[in-house]
Structures are given as C-alpha cells and as structure tokens.
Amino acid sequence: MGLMSKILGETGSSRQTDDYVELSAEDFETDATEADTTVRIARISDQQDVIDIKDAVYDGDIVIADITRHTTQDQTMEHITDELKQVAGEVGGDIVQKDDDQLIITPSGVAISRERLGR
C-alpha cells in the first residue's frame, strides 16, 4: 500500500484503530524560551478571562480562544470581541472569528488570512 493510498484510502479498505496514532502534548519536549512567538490556547468563560488573553497578545503571543460557551449574538461576547479588537488594533495585530467556536488574536507582524486552504 503506497503513501497516498494510506492517506486517501483504497476502495473497499477499512480503517483499524491501530492505523492511527494518538498525540499528546507530553509526547513532545519543547523549550518555549527559545521561540520568539508562542501560540497560546485560551477558553473564554467570562469577562475575567480576557485579561490573560490581552496580556499574552501584548507580550507578542498568538492566542486561539475557545468561545463555545457563548453565542455570537450574546451581549457579553460582543463586549469581549470589541475589547479584543481594540487590543489587536493597539498592537498592530489581527483578529478573526473562526466559525462560531474560536477567536484568533495575533500580535504585530502576524496577519490572519481570511481564505481557507484547500477546496
């Protein structure tokens, strides 16, 4: 079976659990002190969570924030989004909402494409 067959599958083939490898963050040794930019993961539950996100963006980090606890029309979420837009503007960064579940906020020098890769 060739590489592309493994990726795309063959007609009539069935995948087995053993065909997949589960990855865990503990499997990788990283030294974040060597990186210029760190990608940080956050969850926005309430207004208090915005403080840590703002600090990370001001420090030059990229933040991917889970907003599934809020609807996009939620008054609190609108206020949080406005506050994070202001932070992105202040640092010369970028902000985009991915679907209904994530906000991506970047510092200066990092732009977010509005076009998806692939089809």
FENQUI-V611862 format. One record per backbone hydrogen bond with DSSP energy under -1.0 kcal/mol. NH is the residue of the N-H (numbers start at 0). CO is the residue of the C=O. Records with the same first field share a line. If there is no record, write none. Layout:
NH=CO, CO
This chain:
5=1
6=2
7=3
8=4
12=9
18=15
19=16
26=23
27=24
33=30
39=61
41=63
43=65
48=45
49=46
50=47
52=48
53=49
54=50
55=51
56=52
57=53
58=54
59=56
60=55
61=37
62=104
63=39
64=102
65=41
66=100
69=66
73=70
77=73
78=74
79=75
80=76
81=77
82=78
83=79
84=80
85=81
86=82
87=83
88=84
89=85
90=86
92=87
95=103
97=101
100=97
101=97
102=64
103=95
104=62
105=93
109=106
